[in-house]
Amino acid sequence: MIVVPGPSSPRLGRGVADILGAKVVPVEYKNFPDGESYVRVTESVKGEAVTLVQTTYPQPDKRLVELLLLIDALRDLEAAAIKVVVPYMAYARQDTRFREGEAVSIRALFRTIEGAGCDEFYTIDLHKESSLEAFRVKAKNIYASEAIASHLRGMGLMEPYILSPDKGAINIAKRVADLLGAEYGHFEKTRDRITGAISVRGERIEAKGRPVVITDDLISTGGTIANAAKLVKEAGAERVVAVCTHPLLVAGAYDRMKASGVDEILGTDTIEGDVSRISVAPLIAREFR
Ligand code: R5P
């Protein structure tokens, strides 16, 4: 098997290849002066099963174009099978027509990725798993909870309470809590569809004197976590850890969360950044053994 790490997943792609003992075929890439993307697969992949790893952040639109170009190039180069791993799938939150006239963005992108020549598709903690129904080829959502729980276990937290900041991400909190044998619960979040303003309401949680781990699929501006953290601190939490699968961390998110009482911020390497201390490489590699 060959692993091709795309321009946005160099570490994760190599990590997956190392675990599998697979050959890495690097990609040459650059931007043209007008902003267009250029990619080149640097070695032959003819007759080989290829796993392409390319996340879609930062610059989601550019990363998506690179992804489509790479799938097309691999098809042209006569790869026997193209297995596409998009660790963080952008546009997944627009999974419904919330307002008349909107595009169902994630469905449009999945159809396009399949049309480009993807034989199998994998992603991690997709915002809504049912979005994968847009594919006709095999498509799978991999849970990061095992890697997250194992990292939290290593932190030696005493009786942690696992909290989802909203009902939508409760399954992540539940999976992590079950693996740790911990209690879990959720807050209620509402977001104004036009202004984007968030408000979080808390049910009573048993946080006093305990570490609370707030889990979410992604952290973008950090507003959701910051709002939840304030309530958790008011409830007397001893320590607040924020952990997400996809650490986008835009527009001062890190400082916003810190200022709201978050002691530690963690993410996985579906997006390779400063807080990405949890690797999902073993979970991806397991799919291709
Ligand atoms: C939305 O439902 C997601 O699960 C996240 O909670 C949300 O996108 C986080 O965004 P932000 O960090 O900007 O509050």
Residues whose N, C-alpha, C, O or C-beta is under 5 A from the ligand:
A	BS01	R5P	A169 D216 D217 L218 I219 S220 T221 G222 G223 T224 I225
